[in-house]
Amino acid sequence: MILYDSNCVMMENGDSLVPEKAYTHYPFPNGLLPQNSLILPKGNNGLYYVFVVSVTDSLYNAVWNTQLSSERAPFNILMYHIVDINANNGLGKVISKNNVLLSGKEMHKIGMMACRHANGRDWWLLKQGQYDTNQVIRFLVTPDSIAGPWIQNVTMTDLASYPKTSDLSGQYTFSPNGEKFAYVKQKCQQLYLADFDRCTGELNNSKLINIPIDTTPNLDPKYKYDSLLNGVCFSPNGQFVYISKRWNQYQYEYNQPDSSLAWYHIIQGPDTTYLPFQWYSSLHRGVDGRIYIGNFGAQFKQMSVIDKPDIKGVGCSFCRKCFRLDDTTYMGFGAPPDMPDFNLGAASGTCWPLSQSESEVRSAEWVVYPNPSSTVFIVQNKHGKKKELYNVQGELLFSTKEDVIDVKPYAKGMYYLRVEHEVKKVIIE
């Protein structure tokens, strides 16, 4: 992987941002698959995190060379780099590279996206987790640090019915207000929908919705019917979810209880003549309110577009190859830039523990001592229960079931300790 500046020249120190085998896997060292990389601001000072998920040389030699065709070729390292965009007169420079955030875990190749924390400053980074599981790994990304990982097990796919390791295509996405999350994965004919808590980074109220299968005879002899999922995206008003398959585009109204009315089949088949058609790819909601449909093979200089995605049915207006860059010197374009919504602001209200839903308790049922402390907090009468330490912004800093909490790594100030929905104020001095 290489980072380029605004002049399309390699940024200073911007090469070799993945291990060597992954770097040379393709003639052009780009990301291997959709959502392999992601950029987040590191505060408001011109610094940026660049997150990249990849494969170490040892796992590449052991697995990728022998099992890539069988699709069981996992990634096993999540790294980040730091860019100073103000360096070199605004052309930027990679000032820190190849920092390992997570390693030693065989992860899905797809599925990585971020959503702004409810405080309007920090970010939740979500990554599809370990192979053969429905794990979601999350990190809290702040200007000063990256906390985590925390692992949540959710029912994202029916592992008994669908392939566990089919992860050559798929997509994570958030609704415009950050309160909904959706996911599709290659051969799994189900849409995963959940509520997203911007305060805690957790997924709740999970649902699996069966996606229609087009059984029309397919011109592509490799597929009896259209079964491969590539993309998912919310409409700007958050009412609809758009699904991109290789040969079909669908609209789904998730609050419509009648499935016969909830689904609308936007288009079946190519958006051009068959021979050059390279399948539909991932989706992205643009700042202009339209949804852009990628090209799987990256050979076209045009993209098809959903012009009016807030309108139900035919009114959503599928426009064939309406986004055109015919004069560009590049060979073509694949997926639209799939970055987080940088315009999403803070949520209304405040996060726990600053909200009114859970108040500070002063009962003697459980005790924290010494308080204040500069070394440890000891919790009495809550043995084996989960203890969570939060700062005053509502950011989770630490979670454990131990009774002794080491607070030496944290700055002086006021914090909140939560045990079983009860909160006590603690001071680090």
Disulfide bonds with the S-S distance in Angstrom:
Cys199-Cys351 2.07
Cys319-Cys322 1.54
